[in-house]
Amino acid sequence: MTISYTAKYTRTSSGYMGQLVEWPEVITEGKTIEECRGMLRDALREMVEAYKQQGKEIPPGGDLLEQVLVEA
């Protein structure tokens, strides 16, 4: 079973911050959008594993949507 989450990326002074909308505890940063995207996937995998080990319910996903925010 595949669950999709909504990733939101925000440009920061040091690169990008990525966060899952449906699961805001999953958050990371990277120097490039590609690095941030990869780190967010890794953080999601680790969070899913931690929740499984603790017997916690994994938040349901939403539509797969990638949103990039840039400060004007």
N, C-alpha and C positions, 0 to 999 in steps of 0.2 A: 504494500500500500504506500502510495506517495502522497504526502501532504505538502501543499504549497503555502508559503507565507509571503506577506507583503513586505518588501525591503524598502526602507527609506534612507537615502543618502544625503548628507548635508556637507557642503564644502566648509572646511575649517581652515584656520591659519596654517596648520601643519599637514593638511591633506583632506581626507574625507572621514566622516563618522557614519557608520551604518547601524541601523536598528531595525528590528522586526516590529511592525505595527501591532500584530496580534499577540506578540510575546515580547514586551518592551525590555524585559530583563536580558534579552539577547542583544548585545550592543558591542561594537568594536570600532577601531580606527585603523586607517592605513594611509600611506603616503600618496597612493594613486587609487582611483576608483576600482581598478582591477584587484589590487592588493586588498582593499577593504572588502570587496565582494568575496574573495577567497577566505579571508579571515572570518567574515560573518557566517559563511557556510560551516567552517570549522567550529565556530562558537555554537552554532545551532546543533551540530552533531554531538558536541560535548554536553550541551544542556539536555538533549533528549536522553542520552545515556545516564546522566546524573538523575534525571527524573525517574527513569525506569528503575534504577538501583534503589531509589528512595520510595518507590511505589506511588509516586505522585502521578496525577493525570496530566497528560501532555495537552497543552492548549490546542484547540482546533485551528486549522489554517484557514486562509481565505483565498481569494483569487491571487494568482501570481501576477504581481505588478511591481515594477521597479520604478521608483520615483527619485529623481536626482534634483536636489535643491541647491541653488547657487545664490549666494548673496550678491545683490546688485549694488 
